[in-house]
């Protein structure tokens, strides 16, 4: 397990009209900057096992708490969390450090942001690594409408949008219990996608499965969300159809080299047409659940470092 005291101390950096809490490892000004983007309900601390490994390989590792998380700014408008704002924060972060481009790594919602960033600002991204969430193919129907039609109004994406404030309040009332129950190893791939189960997870008294992290590691996430609440982070979900519209006119093909890492026991569906939209993709699967880089840190590091080394050699 990881000692939270060993995690780098953050700095607050003004970007794109907000301030981001940013953690770093490696040498500033390195020729190989890499930005790690967390998912939900997470924190920059979710990359604790990757930072030193990437720094040792010569990378300047930049790990922000994205807007709405940790001690980063939490704007009040829902639309302040759309893909233009989230990707704009990352571009402004590159500008702050003086980098023309960087490799970007994203897990879960962080992967969605990295895919969208690459579509909107292709010249600022030189490599893409996505964990869990494949390229979000943009169909004819807005994403949220499609989910509601196919998965029902109880699916948690839909619930967050159609019943604003309900999940926020429940999760805030049961923050420790929710996160303790959420962070479990080997999330079984055979279970259905959660609907109200997301809220029930917060109310349930007995967690299932092996804990993903130590009590001291879990305390980092709990303390953060007890301070921030959940509304700002859930507002990312509330921009799903807005993001679908914002991406309407961009070239949908990701031409950068890309690495897609799946967890074999993850509930998130794999991309059926991934290679069609990301032609230069390599796909790797690890025997784990959703929290890939935390559940299998050494294997994740090996896969990413080997792939980066291959790309840097070409």
Secondary structure, DSSP 8 states (H G I E B T S, - for coil): ---GGGS---EEEEETTEEEEEEEES-TT-S-EEEEE--TT--GGGGHHHHHHHHHTT-EEEEEE-TTSTTS---SSGGGGSHHHHHHHHHHHHHHHT-S-EEEEEETHHHHHHHHHHHH-GGGEEEEEEES-------SS-HHHHHHHHH-TTSHHHHHHHTTTHHHHHHHHTHHHHHHHH-BSS--TTS---STHHHHHHH-SS--S-BSS-HHHHHHHHHHHHHH-SHHHHTTGGGHHHHHHHTTTS-----SEEEEEEETT-SS---TTHHHH-TTEEEEEESS-S-HHHHSHHHHHHHHHHHHHHHHH-
